[in-house]
Structure formats: structure tokens, C-alpha cells
């Protein structure tokens, strides 16, 4: 039996062709870094699904969820798809959001967008109704504030309040001359497109493509592979 597990990179999926191209590019970069077979699968929206890919992948399997928080897809949907595919043996790694390389990427994107010392910052998240994922996002916001040495507030795009636009307006009302948005989104798509109308002075690009994200995926895989064969 192959001692080296296949890496299944599980992404959300988007109807935006650029976002899909970014996902494929990420999978290729991860395969270059790990030098291990890497297969891309979609938790939602597109095919092949996580379950379909898992069912047709022989041997040990490590699933790395390319999500920034452990919400529904990471905690429920992906494990259920694996179970239905008969791959309950697969190892699922933690989501990517807590990895230091991902936070580093968010800071680089913010600097590239033109962030200046003293700017008010809103961290734009997709949003979640899962309390566990919500707590992770709160920790991420606190870490980003610590790294910047300035307050950061979270705003939500799809699920939850306050929205990004509401946070931007609130900060303006408090007298901040410049408000910039840090993107806590992995790929281009509908959610990131909505940020253009949030009223900020600058909006950071999504986290991908960036080498830091690929390194985070590779690190998640290697750690899980070591535990799988311990």
C-alpha cells in the first residue's frame, strides 16, 4: 500500500471562472510543494464533489479543507460526503484560517492595497451562523489587530451582522478619515465583488493566488500525513 496519502484539496466552489481557475492553480502549486498526488474537489456549487473524488481515490487520503473557518462545510458537510463515499478513514485537517502563513498573506494583501498607519481596518468575512467558526473569526480579527498595532473590526458579506458596509459607515461616523478593507476570502467571486460597494477607501484582493496559502495547505497535509502513519 502507498505510504504517502493522496491530498484531496476541498474548496467551496464558485461560478466565477477566475475563482475556479485560482482553485486549480492552488492545487497545482500544492502538488509541486508536497510532491504528492493532489486532487481538487468541490464541497458545493461545482463538480466533482468531495465525495465523488474521495470514492475514486485509492489508498490513504488526507483532506485539506480550503476554508478560512470551521463552519458547516468543514464540520458537517465534508465529513458527511466522505462517510457516504465509504471514506470515513480519510483524515481531515483543520481549516486554513488559523495558519500563520494565511494571516501573513492577508497582511501582504492589505499593504498592497495601500494600507497606511492610522487607517481604520475592516476584516471582510463571508460570515457564518456556526458559533465555533464565529469564535475563530473573532480570534483572527484580534490577531490581525495585534499584528497591525491598531484596532480591526469584522464585517460580514453574506451571513451575519454588521455587514462590511455598515462597519465602514460606523467608522466614518466616528471620525476616521480613511477606512480600508482587509479581505478574508480565498478567491475572487461574488462575495469579493460586493466589497467594491462597501464605501471603503481601499479593498484588499482575495488571499489567492499567493504562495503563503499553498504553503499553509502543504503544511496541513504534512502534519496530518505524519500522524496518519505514526
C-alpha positions in Angstrom: 0.0 0.0 0.0 1.2 3.5 -0.8 2.6 5.0 2.4 2.1 8.5 1.2 -1.5 9.7 1.3 -3.2 11.4 -1.6 -4.0 15.1 -0.8 -7.6 16.0 -1.5 -7.9 19.8 -1.6 -11.6 20.6 -0.8 -12.7 24.1 -1.9 -16.1 25.7 -1.8 -16.7 26.2 -5.5 -17.8 29.3 -7.4 -19.5 30.1 -10.6 -16.8 32.8 -11.2 -14.4 31.3 -13.8 -11.5 33.3 -12.4 -12.2 31.8 -8.9 -12.3 28.3 -10.3 -9.0 28.9 -12.2 -7.5 30.1 -8.9 -8.6 26.8 -7.2 -6.9 24.7 -9.9 -3.8 26.8 -9.7 -3.6 26.3 -6.0 -3.9 22.6 -6.3 -1.1 22.5 -8.8 1.1 24.6 -6.6 0.4 22.4 -3.6 1.3 19.3 -5.6 4.6 21.0 -6.5 5.3 21.7 -2.9 4.4 18.3 -1.4 5.5 16.2 -4.4 2.5 14.1 -3.6 -0.7 13.4 -5.7 -3.1 16.2 -5.2 -6.8 16.1 -6.3 -9.2 19.0 -6.3 -12.8 18.6 -5.2 -15.7 21.0 -4.5 -17.8 21.0 -1.4 -20.6 22.9 -3.1 -21.7 24.6 -6.4 -19.4 22.7 -8.8 -18.3 19.1 -9.5 -16.5 16.8 -8.9 -17.7 16.7 -5.3 -15.6 15.8 -2.4 -17.4 12.5 -2.1 -17.0 11.7 -5.8 -13.3 12.3 -5.7 -12.8 10.5 -2.4 -14.7 7.4 -3.6 -12.4 7.1 -6.7 -9.1 7.7 -4.9 -7.4 4.5 -3.7 -5.2 4.3 -0.6 -4.8 6.6 2.3 -6.3 10.1 1.9 -5.8 13.4 3.7 -8.4 16.0 3.1 -7.4 19.7 3.5 -10.4 22.0 3.6 -9.5 25.3 1.9 -11.8 27.3 4.1 -10.9 30.1 6.5 -13.1 28.9 9.4 -14.5 25.7 10.6 -18.2 26.3 9.7 -20.8 24.0 8.2 -18.8 22.7 5.3 -15.7 21.8 7.4 -17.5 20.4 10.4 -20.5 18.7 8.8 -20.7 18.6 5.0 -17.2 17.3 4.1 -17.3 14.6 6.8 -20.8 13.5 5.6 -19.7 13.4 2.0 -16.7 11.3 3.0 -18.8 8.9 5.0 -21.3 8.4 2.2 -18.4 7.7 -0.2 -17.2 5.0 2.2 -14.1 7.0 3.1 -14.6 7.6 6.8 -11.0 6.5 7.1 -9.8 9.8 5.5 -8.0 12.3 7.7 -9.5 15.8 7.7 -7.1 18.6 8.6 -8.1 21.8 10.4 -9.3 24.7 8.2 -6.7 27.1 6.9 -7.7 30.3 8.8 -5.6 29.7 11.9 -2.4 29.1 10.0 0.2 31.9 10.4 1.1 31.8 6.7 -2.6 32.7 5.8 -2.6 35.7 8.2 0.7 36.8 6.7 -0.9 36.7 3.3 -3.8 38.9 4.5 -1.3 41.5 5.8 0.5 41.5 2.5 -2.7 42.0 0.6 -3.6 44.9 2.9 -0.2 46.5 2.3 -0.6 46.0 -1.5 -4.0 47.7 -1.3 -2.4 50.9 0.1 -3.0 50.5 3.8 -1.4 53.3 5.8 -0.6 53.5 9.5 -3.6 55.0 11.3 -6.1 53.7 8.8 -9.2 52.0 10.2 -9.4 48.4 9.1 -12.5 46.2 8.5 -11.8 42.5 8.1 -14.3 41.3 5.4 -15.5 37.8 6.1 -18.1 35.7 4.2 -19.9 35.2 7.6 -21.2 32.2 9.4 -24.0 31.1 11.7 -21.8 28.5 13.3 -20.6 29.6 16.8 -17.4 27.7 16.5 -16.5 29.4 13.2 -17.6 32.7 14.6 -15.2 32.3 17.5 -12.4 31.5 15.0 -13.1 34.7 13.1 -13.1 36.7 16.3 -9.6 35.3 17.1 -8.4 36.1 13.6 -9.6 39.7 13.9 -7.8 40.0 17.2 -4.6 38.6 15.7 -4.7 40.9 12.8 -5.2 43.9 15.1 -2.2 42.8 17.1 0.0 42.5 14.0 -1.1 45.9 12.8 -0.9 47.5 16.2 -4.3 49.1 15.6 -8.0 48.2 16.1 -9.6 45.9 13.5 -13.3 45.2 13.2 -15.0 42.3 11.4 -17.7 42.9 8.8 -19.7 40.2 7.1 -20.7 39.8 3.4 -23.3 37.1 3.3 -24.2 35.8 6.8 -24.3 37.8 10.0 -24.2 41.5 11.1 -22.8 44.0 11.0 -22.1 44.0 7.2 -18.9 45.3 5.8 -20.7 48.4 4.6 -22.2 49.0 8.0 -18.8 48.8 9.6 -17.2 51.2 7.1 -20.1 53.7 7.7 -19.7 53.3 11.5 -16.0 54.0 11.4 -16.5 57.1 9.2 -19.1 58.4 11.6 -16.5 58.0 14.4 -14.2 60.4 12.5 -11.9 58.0 10.7 -10.6 59.8 7.5 -9.6 56.5 5.8 -11.1 53.1 6.1 -9.6 50.1 4.3 -11.0 46.6 3.9 -8.8 43.5 4.5 -10.1 40.5 2.6 -10.7 37.3 4.5 -11.7 35.5 1.3 -9.6 32.9 -0.6 -10.7 33.5 -4.2 -12.4 36.0 -6.5 -16.1 35.7 -6.8 -19.5 37.2 -5.9 -18.5 37.9 -2.3 -15.4 39.8 -3.1 -17.2 41.7 -5.9 -19.7 43.0 -3.3 -16.8 44.8 -1.4 -16.5 47.4 -4.2 -19.7 48.9 -2.9 -18.8 49.0 0.8 -17.6 52.6 0.7 -14.0 51.9 1.7 -11.0 53.9 0.5 -9.2 50.6 -0.5 -10.1 47.0 -0.7 -7.5 44.3 -0.5 -7.5 41.5 -3.0 -8.5 37.9 -2.1 -5.8 35.8 -0.5 -5.2 33.6 -3.6 -3.1 33.3 -5.6 -0.3 33.6 -3.0 2.5 31.3 -2.1 1.6 31.6 1.6 -1.8 29.9 1.1 -0.2 27.0 -0.8 2.4 26.6 1.9 -0.3 26.5 4.5 -2.1 23.7 2.6 1.1 21.8 2.3 1.9 22.2 6.0 -1.6 20.9 6.9 -1.1 17.9 4.7 2.4 17.0 6.0 1.3 17.2 9.6 -1.7 15.0 9.0 0.3 12.5 7.0 2.8 12.1 9.8 0.0 11.5 12.3 -1.6 9.0 9.9 1.5 6.9 9.9 2.5 7.3 13.5 
